[in-house]
Amino acid sequence: MNPPAARVLLDINVISEPTRSRPSPAVLAYLASLPADASYLSLITLGEIETGIVLAKDP
């Protein structure tokens, strides 16, 4: 029997890192290394993303 795959709960700081003007190469590498089916967001993080979108100025 195989052990269960590791799952990762990502925080808003990690999720938003790629959008920064100078993103951390370490964080970008970490995100790239994660399997998509092992990465999760909490409802709080989803709410923070939604709030950021609503409050963002139009370009």
Biopython code that builds the backbone (N, CA, C, O; Angstrom):
import numpy as np
from Bio.PDB.StructureBuilder import StructureBuilder

atoms = [
    (1, "MET", "N", (0.844, -1.182, 0.000)),
    (1, "MET", "CA", (0.000, 0.000, 0.000)),
    (1, "MET", "C", (0.890, 1.247, 0.000)),
    (1, "MET", "O", (1.827, 1.351, 0.791)),
    (2, "ASN", "N", (0.587, 2.174, -0.884)),
    (2, "ASN", "CA", (1.365, 3.409, -0.981)),
    (2, "ASN", "C", (0.902, 4.416, 0.056)),
    (2, "ASN", "O", (-0.291, 4.494, 0.352)),
    (3, "PRO", "N", (1.835, 5.197, 0.619)),
    (3, "PRO", "CA", (1.425, 6.244, 1.559)),
    (3, "PRO", "C", (0.663, 7.332, 0.814)),
    (3, "PRO", "O", (0.895, 7.537, -0.377)),
    (4, "PRO", "N", (-0.236, 8.031, 1.489)),
    (4, "PRO", "CA", (-0.979, 9.103, 0.824)),
    (4, "PRO", "C", (-0.029, 10.210, 0.375)),
    (4, "PRO", "O", (0.964, 10.498, 1.042)),
    (5, "ALA", "N", (-0.345, 10.818, -0.751)),
    (5, "ALA", "CA", (0.467, 11.918, -1.272)),
    (5, "ALA", "C", (0.335, 13.129, -0.356)),
    (5, "ALA", "O", (-0.717, 13.365, 0.237)),
    (6, "ALA", "N", (1.410, 13.881, -0.254)),
    (6, "ALA", "CA", (1.386, 15.099, 0.565)),
    (6, "ALA", "C", (0.464, 16.125, -0.081)),
    (6, "ALA", "O", (0.405, 16.252, -1.304)),
    (7, "ARG", "N", (-0.237, 16.838, 0.751)),
    (7, "ARG", "CA", (-1.120, 17.914, 0.290)),
    (7, "ARG", "C", (-0.639, 19.208, 0.911)),
    (7, "ARG", "O", (-0.146, 19.223, 2.038)),
    (8, "VAL", "N", (-0.787, 20.305, 0.161)),
    (8, "VAL", "CA", (-0.264, 21.591, 0.606)),
    (8, "VAL", "C", (-1.379, 22.628, 0.573)),
    (8, "VAL", "O", (-2.056, 22.790, -0.443)),
    (9, "LEU", "N", (-1.566, 23.329, 1.690)),
    (9, "LEU", "CA", (-2.517, 24.429, 1.770)),
    (9, "LEU", "C", (-1.735, 25.714, 1.530)),
    (9, "LEU", "O", (-0.883, 26.089, 2.335)),
    (10, "LEU", "N", (-2.027, 26.386, 0.419)),
    (10, "LEU", "CA", (-1.267, 27.572, 0.028)),
    (10, "LEU", "C", (-1.904, 28.840, 0.590)),
    (10, "LEU", "O", (-3.125, 28.993, 0.581)),
    (11, "ASP", "N", (-1.071, 29.731, 1.072)),
    (11, "ASP", "CA", (-1.493, 31.001, 1.644)),
    (11, "ASP", "C", (-1.477, 32.080, 0.561)),
    (11, "ASP", "O", (-0.859, 31.910, -0.490)),
    (12, "ILE", "N", (-2.157, 33.181, 0.831)),
    (12, "ILE", "CA", (-2.235, 34.287, -0.129)),
    (12, "ILE", "C", (-0.852, 34.825, -0.481)),
    (12, "ILE", "O", (-0.632, 35.239, -1.619)),
    (13, "ASN", "N", (0.083, 34.829, 0.463)),
    (13, "ASN", "CA", (1.427, 35.337, 0.168)),
    (13, "ASN", "C", (2.120, 34.492, -0.895)),
    (13, "ASN", "O", (2.835, 35.022, -1.745)),
    (14, "VAL", "N", (1.911, 33.203, -0.849)),
    (14, "VAL", "CA", (2.526, 32.307, -1.829)),
    (14, "VAL", "C", (1.795, 32.412, -3.162)),
    (14, "VAL", "O", (2.429, 32.458, -4.216)),
    (15, "ILE", "N", (0.475, 32.450, -3.121)),
    (15, "ILE", "CA", (-0.327, 32.526, -4.339)),
    (15, "ILE", "C", (-0.061, 33.813, -5.112)),
    (15, "ILE", "O", (-0.013, 33.795, -6.342)),
    (16, "SER", "N", (0.110, 34.920, -4.413)),
    (16, "SER", "CA", (0.288, 36.212, -5.079)),
    (16, "SER", "C", (1.734, 36.494, -5.476)),
    (16, "SER", "O", (1.992, 37.459, -6.196)),
    (17, "GLU", "N", (2.667, 35.690, -5.030)),
    (17, "GLU", "CA", (4.094, 35.937, -5.312)),
    (17, "GLU", "C", (4.396, 36.093, -6.804)),
    (17, "GLU", "O", (5.145, 37.001, -7.163)),
    (18, "PRO", "N", (3.854, 35.257, -7.688)),
    (18, "PRO", "CA", (4.170, 35.417, -9.117)),
    (18, "PRO", "C", (3.720, 36.757, -9.709)),
    (18, "PRO", "O", (4.220, 37.152, -10.762)),
    (19, "THR", "N", (2.805, 37.453, -9.071)),
    (19, "THR", "CA", (2.320, 38.730, -9.607)),
    (19, "THR", "C", (3.163, 39.916, -9.154)),
    (19, "THR", "O", (2.946, 41.032, -9.627)),
    (20, "ARG", "N", (4.102, 39.710, -8.269)),
    (20, "ARG", "CA", (4.946, 40.796, -7.769)),
    (20, "ARG", "C", (5.919, 41.245, -8.859)),
    (20, "ARG", "O", (6.241, 40.484, -9.773)),
    (21, "SER", "N", (6.380, 42.492, -8.748)),
    (21, "SER", "CA", (7.313, 43.005, -9.751)),
    (21, "SER", "C", (8.641, 42.252, -9.732)),
    (21, "SER", "O", (9.288, 42.107, -10.770)),
    (22, "ARG", "N", (9.051, 41.773, -8.555)),
    (22, "ARG", "CA", (10.278, 40.980, -8.435)),
    (22, "ARG", "C", (9.992, 39.751, -7.571)),
    (22, "ARG", "O", (10.352, 39.716, -6.395)),
    (23, "PRO", "N", (9.343, 38.746, -8.160)),
    (23, "PRO", "CA", (8.980, 37.568, -7.367)),
    (23, "PRO", "C", (10.219, 36.794, -6.917)),
    (23, "PRO", "O", (11.252, 36.797, -7.586)),
    (24, "SER", "N", (10.090, 36.151, -5.801)),
    (24, "SER", "CA", (11.170, 35.335, -5.256)),
    (24, "SER", "C", (11.384, 34.102, -6.138)),
    (24, "SER", "O", (10.449, 33.333, -6.365)),
    (25, "PRO", "N", (12.605, 33.912, -6.633)),
    (25, "PRO", "CA", (12.869, 32.709, -7.429)),
    (25, "PRO", "C", (12.606, 31.420, -6.639)),
    (25, "PRO", "O", (12.178, 30.418, -7.212)),
    (26, "ALA", "N", (12.858, 31.447, -5.342)),
    (26, "ALA", "CA", (12.630, 30.259, -4.519)),
    (26, "ALA", "C", (11.141, 29.911, -4.451)),
    (26, "ALA", "O", (10.770, 28.740, -4.528)),
    (27, "VAL", "N", (10.292, 30.930, -4.308)),
    (27, "VAL", "CA", (8.847, 30.682, -4.248)),
    (27, "VAL", "C", (8.339, 30.207, -5.606)),
    (27, "VAL", "O", (7.513, 29.297, -5.675)),
    (28, "LEU", "N", (8.824, 30.814, -6.681)),
    (28, "LEU", "CA", (8.413, 30.386, -8.019)),
    (28, "LEU", "C", (8.813, 28.928, -8.273)),
    (28, "LEU", "O", (8.039, 28.157, -8.838)),
    (29, "ALA", "N", (10.011, 28.563, -7.856)),
    (29, "ALA", "CA", (10.463, 27.180, -8.024)),
    (29, "ALA", "C", (9.613, 26.228, -7.185)),
    (29, "ALA", "O", (9.271, 25.132, -7.629)),
    (30, "TYR", "N", (9.278, 26.656, -5.974)),
    (30, "TYR", "CA", (8.436, 25.833, -5.100)),
    (30, "TYR", "C", (7.069, 25.606, -5.739)),
    (30, "TYR", "O", (6.576, 24.479, -5.776)),
    (31, "LEU", "N", (6.460, 26.679, -6.242)),
    (31, "LEU", "CA", (5.147, 26.548, -6.876)),
    (31, "LEU", "C", (5.217, 25.632, -8.097)),
    (31, "LEU", "O", (4.324, 24.813, -8.318)),
    (32, "ALA", "N", (6.270, 25.774, -8.880)),
    (32, "ALA", "CA", (6.424, 24.947, -10.077)),
    (32, "ALA", "C", (6.611, 23.471, -9.724)),
    (32, "ALA", "O", (6.271, 22.595, -10.519)),
    (33, "SER", "N", (7.144, 23.199, -8.551)),
    (33, "SER", "CA", (7.408, 21.815, -8.154)),
    (33, "SER", "C", (6.180, 21.096, -7.593)),
    (33, "SER", "O", (6.185, 19.872, -7.461)),
    (34, "LEU", "N", (5.142, 21.840, -7.269)),
    (34, "LEU", "CA", (3.958, 21.235, -6.650)),
    (34, "LEU", "C", (3.040, 20.603, -7.691)),
    (34, "LEU", "O", (2.724, 21.238, -8.697)),
    (35, "PRO", "N", (2.615, 19.384, -7.469)),
    (35, "PRO", "CA", (1.609, 18.804, -8.357)),
    (35, "PRO", "C", (0.285, 19.562, -8.183)),
    (35, "PRO", "O", (-0.109, 19.896, -7.065)),
    (36, "ALA", "N", (-0.380, 19.821, -9.283)),
    (36, "ALA", "CA", (-1.631, 20.588, -9.230)),
    (36, "ALA", "C", (-2.672, 19.921, -8.339)),
    (36, "ALA", "O", (-3.450, 20.606, -7.676)),
    (37, "ASP", "N", (-2.691, 18.602, -8.319)),
    (37, "ASP", "CA", (-3.702, 17.908, -7.521)),
    (37, "ASP", "C", (-3.339, 17.799, -6.043)),
    (37, "ASP", "O", (-4.064, 17.175, -5.268)),
    (38, "ALA", "N", (-2.219, 18.405, -5.650)),
    (38, "ALA", "CA", (-1.815, 18.382, -4.243)),
    (38, "ALA", "C", (-1.856, 19.770, -3.623)),
    (38, "ALA", "O", (-1.511, 19.935, -2.452)),
    (39, "SER", "N", (-2.275, 20.772, -4.394)),
    (39, "SER", "CA", (-2.285, 22.160, -3.931)),
    (39, "SER", "C", (-3.719, 22.602, -3.649)),
    (39, "SER", "O", (-4.619, 22.403, -4.465)),
    (40, "TYR", "N", (-3.910, 23.201, -2.484)),
    (40, "TYR", "CA", (-5.250, 23.610, -2.062)),
    (40, "TYR", "C", (-5.240, 25.045, -1.559)),
    (40, "TYR", "O", (-4.212, 25.558, -1.116)),
    (41, "LEU", "N", (-6.412, 25.689, -1.635)),
    (41, "LEU", "CA", (-6.618, 27.031, -1.094)),
    (41, "LEU", "C", (-7.738, 26.959, -0.071)),
    (41, "LEU", "O", (-8.705, 26.218, -0.250)),
    (42, "SER", "N", (-7.609, 27.726, 0.996)),
    (42, "SER", "CA", (-8.683, 27.792, 1.987)),
    (42, "SER", "C", (-9.731, 28.798, 1.521)),
    (42, "SER", "O", (-9.478, 29.609, 0.630)),
    (43, "LEU", "N", (-10.897, 28.734, 2.129)),
    (43, "LEU", "CA", (-11.931, 29.723, 1.819)),
    (43, "LEU", "C", (-11.477, 31.123, 2.205)),
    (43, "LEU", "O", (-11.867, 32.095, 1.557)),
    (44, "ILE", "N", (-10.673, 31.244, 3.230)),
    (44, "ILE", "CA", (-10.148, 32.553, 3.633)),
    (44, "ILE", "C", (-9.269, 33.115, 2.523)),
    (44, "ILE", "O", (-9.391, 34.287, 2.167)),
    (45, "THR", "N", (-8.389, 32.290, 1.977)),
    (45, "THR", "CA", (-7.522, 32.741, 0.886)),
    (45, "THR", "C", (-8.349, 33.113, -0.335)),
    (45, "THR", "O", (-8.064, 34.118, -0.985)),
    (46, "LEU", "N", (-9.358, 32.329, -0.656)),
    (46, "LEU", "CA", (-10.232, 32.672, -1.784)),
    (46, "LEU", "C", (-10.927, 34.007, -1.545)),
    (46, "LEU", "O", (-11.080, 34.799, -2.475)),
    (47, "GLY", "N", (-11.349, 34.265, -0.315)),
    (47, "GLY", "CA", (-11.963, 35.546, 0.024)),
    (47, "GLY", "C", (-10.983, 36.694, -0.112)),
    (47, "GLY", "O", (-11.354, 37.776, -0.566)),
    (48, "GLU", "N", (-9.736, 36.472, 0.277)),
    (48, "GLU", "CA", (-8.712, 37.514, 0.139)),
    (48, "GLU", "C", (-8.455, 37.833, -1.330)),
    (48, "GLU", "O", (-8.268, 38.995, -1.692)),
    (49, "ILE", "N", (-8.444, 36.816, -2.168)),
    (49, "ILE", "CA", (-8.269, 37.026, -3.607)),
    (49, "ILE", "C", (-9.445, 37.816, -4.163)),
    (49, "ILE", "O", (-9.256, 38.768, -4.920)),
    (50, "GLU", "N", (-10.656, 37.424, -3.791)),
    (50, "GLU", "CA", (-11.852, 38.122, -4.270)),
    (50, "GLU", "C", (-11.844, 39.578, -3.824)),
    (50, "GLU", "O", (-12.157, 40.466, -4.616)),
    (51, "THR", "N", (-11.493, 39.833, -2.577)),
    (51, "THR", "CA", (-11.430, 41.203, -2.067)),
    (51, "THR", "C", (-10.405, 42.015, -2.849)),
    (51, "THR", "O", (-10.666, 43.166, -3.200)),
    (52, "GLY", "N", (-9.250, 41.434, -3.123)),
    (52, "GLY", "CA", (-8.227, 42.128, -3.900)),
    (52, "GLY", "C", (-8.700, 42.479, -5.293)),
    (52, "GLY", "O", (-8.390, 43.557, -5.800)),
    (53, "ILE", "N", (-9.447, 41.586, -5.919)),
    (53, "ILE", "CA", (-9.981, 41.854, -7.256)),
    (53, "ILE", "C", (-10.991, 42.992, -7.208)),
    (53, "ILE", "O", (-10.957, 43.892, -8.047)),
    (54, "VAL", "N", (-11.882, 42.956, -6.234)),
    (54, "VAL", "CA", (-12.914, 43.991, -6.108)),
    (54, "VAL", "C", (-12.289, 45.357, -5.845)),
    (54, "VAL", "O", (-12.738, 46.364, -6.393)),
    (55, "LEU", "N", (-11.255, 45.392, -5.010)),
    (55, "LEU", "CA", (-10.640, 46.664, -4.637)),
    (55, "LEU", "C", (-9.619, 47.176, -5.649)),
    (55, "LEU", "O", (-9.207, 48.334, -5.577)),
    (56, "ALA", "N", (-9.211, 46.334, -6.583)),
    (56, "ALA", "CA", (-8.198, 46.740, -7.565)),
    (56, "ALA", "C", (-8.753, 47.833, -8.469)),
    (56, "ALA", "O", (-9.924, 47.825, -8.850)),
    (57, "LYS", "N", (-7.891, 48.755, -8.792)),
    (57, "LYS", "CA", (-8.277, 49.811, -9.725)),
    (57, "LYS", "C", (-8.277, 49.244, -11.134)),
    (57, "LYS", "O", (-7.501, 48.344, -11.453)),
    (58, "ASP", "N", (-9.157, 49.780, -11.976)),
    (58, "ASP", "CA", (-9.158, 49.373, -13.378)),
    (58, "ASP", "C", (-7.885, 49.893, -14.034)),
    (58, "ASP", "O", (-7.457, 51.015, -13.765)),
    (59, "PRO", "N", (-7.277, 49.072, -14.901)),
    (59, "PRO", "CA", (-6.032, 49.518, -15.564)),
    (59, "PRO", "C", (-6.260, 50.651, -16.528)),
    (59, "PRO", "O", (-5.315, 51.128, -17.155)),
]
sb = StructureBuilder()
sb.init_structure("model")
sb.init_model(0)
sb.init_chain("A")
sb.init_seg("    ")
for serial, (resi, resn, name, xyz) in enumerate(atoms, 1):
    if name == "N":
        sb.init_residue(resn, " ", resi, " ")
    sb.init_atom(name, np.array(xyz, "f"), 0.0, 1.0, " ", f" {name:<3s}", serial, name[0])
structure = sb.get_structure()
